[in-house]
Amino acid sequence: MVHKVVVANRRAAAARVIRALRGLGIRSVALYSDADADAPYLAEADEAVRVGPAPAAASYLNRDAVIEAARSVGADAVHPGYGFLAEDPAFAERVELEIGRFIGPSPSWIARMGHKPRARALMARHGLAVGGGSEPLGDDDAALFLEAERVGYPLIVKPALGGGGIGMVVVRHAGELAAAARRARSTVRRAFGNDAIYLERLVERPRHIELQIVADRHGTVRTLFERDCSLQRRHQKLIEEGPAPAIDRAALDALTGRVAAVLADIGYDSIGTVETLLDADGNFRFIEMNTRLQVEHGVTEAITGVDLVATQIRIAAGERLADLLPTTIAATGHAIEARVCAEDPDRFLPSTGVLEVFRPPAGPGVRIETGFAEGNAVTPHYDSLLAKVIAHGDTRAQAIARLDAALAGFAVAGVHSNIPALRRALASPAFQAGRVHTGLLAEIGEHQA
């Protein structure tokens, strides 16, 4: 087991990893930029090190600064949290060469799965269904249009490297393609430092179903059920739940079995998430694999009782899943997570300012993950996430009721929040009935308008 871990992330992600390290008796080192110097997670860590000025590129995304911070405190491992450098194979390689242990998959797996078209091709070779798509495309507009005709409209322009819904642009006809490609390239260049894009056939109103993977470094792979992440705004998840409602259990079990067999066959070696789309005809299509802890991992923790972060750390130390997890794990009850963001609840534009009031709720079956406290500033330098509210209940109806009550009791002032939009979504008849899809939030907004 490692002895001192630098947590290369911020706010809620850092606080969650620090809590797991404390539970394992491992010393933690928090990093902070100038914008996060008053964040509560710093006091939760054993040590804290400034990593740079406010812009992420100069701090949390600065490989040299993070490596130097780890060296300066004598750390023997780095945990990247989720986001930032979590899926950067070059950073993972440097950690293993210069610090000791990267808590995540082998760098080769980060590289292989981080390249979305190659990951799709790999999974297709092993028998998983994938939708139509292209190889990465350069700046040649003629090649872009030829590939678009082959893939077929409507389609999505997507980043070949990177995720989180960033840089995805829907194109419904050829007249929109060139401008969409330019916009996507510009966005992903700023976000990921690489402007490679590819095309993927658009699936209309799909369900977004992701599978939680847990693998060790001894050839064992298991799946811990699924999460339905269909409630999205601009391709970014806002409400996630598990188990997925209103889908045949046998079909889900068959999918998880196939995915586990494929990942065992190719030798995957850590926690990860396989993301699929479920179309109106009941077909699952692989879209990508994230080789990191997901923001919504708490949903799986709530229904399984498995501490995914502690498990991830122990896998990186070489422990076997047979010693970490029960032979049989059942899904108990239902869990739903809502992402509370500093945003205008109607237009979904970011809101910045000082949190004059910030009082997260409490209640039966409710868990809060946050990195903010009253008096902290919400700046424009990072994403708008304020907190995750996770509600667990014996039934889906109880989980929904608990989540709605928690959101109703969440006091936020000084910035706008998306809580009203989240509550509208929970109250909608379609969501209540489990008839969810990736366009539902937009439809609810249009109905409200």
Secondary structure as GFF3:
##gff-version 3
##sequence-region A 1 449
A	DSSP	beta_strand	4	7	.	.	.	ID=ss1
A	DSSP	alpha_helix	11	23	.	.	.	ID=ss2
A	DSSP	beta_strand	27	33	.	.	.	ID=ss3
A	DSSP	three_ten_helix	34	36	.	.	.	ID=ss4
A	DSSP	alpha_helix	41	44	.	.	.	ID=ss5
A	DSSP	beta_strand	47	52	.	.	.	ID=ss6
A	DSSP	three_ten_helix	56	58	.	.	.	ID=ss7
A	DSSP	alpha_helix	63	72	.	.	.	ID=ss8
A	DSSP	beta_strand	77	79	.	.	.	ID=ss9
A	DSSP	alpha_helix	89	98	.	.	.	ID=ss10
A	DSSP	beta_strand	101	102	.	.	.	ID=ss11
A	DSSP	alpha_helix	107	114	.	.	.	ID=ss12
A	DSSP	alpha_helix	116	125	.	.	.	ID=ss13
A	DSSP	alpha_helix	141	151	.	.	.	ID=ss14
A	DSSP	beta_strand	155	159	.	.	.	ID=ss15
A	DSSP	beta_strand	169	171	.	.	.	ID=ss16
A	DSSP	three_ten_helix	174	176	.	.	.	ID=ss17
A	DSSP	alpha_helix	177	192	.	.	.	ID=ss18
A	DSSP	beta_strand	197	201	.	.	.	ID=ss19
A	DSSP	beta_strand	207	215	.	.	.	ID=ss20
A	DSSP	beta_strand	221	233	.	.	.	ID=ss21
A	DSSP	beta_strand	236	242	.	.	.	ID=ss22
A	DSSP	alpha_helix	249	266	.	.	.	ID=ss23
A	DSSP	beta_strand	271	278	.	.	.	ID=ss24
A	DSSP	beta_strand	284	290	.	.	.	ID=ss25
A	DSSP	alpha_helix	297	304	.	.	.	ID=ss26
A	DSSP	alpha_helix	308	316	.	.	.	ID=ss27
A	DSSP	alpha_helix	321	324	.	.	.	ID=ss28
A	DSSP	beta_strand	334	341	.	.	.	ID=ss29
A	DSSP	beta_strand	353	354	.	.	.	ID=ss30
A	DSSP	beta_strand	357	359	.	.	.	ID=ss31
A	DSSP	beta_strand	366	370	.	.	.	ID=ss32
A	DSSP	beta_strand	377	378	.	.	.	ID=ss33
A	DSSP	beta_strand	385	393	.	.	.	ID=ss34
A	DSSP	alpha_helix	396	408	.	.	.	ID=ss35
A	DSSP	beta_strand	411	413	.	.	.	ID=ss36
A	DSSP	alpha_helix	419	427	.	.	.	ID=ss37
A	DSSP	alpha_helix	429	432	.	.	.	ID=ss38
A	DSSP	alpha_helix	440	448	.	.	.	ID=ss39
###
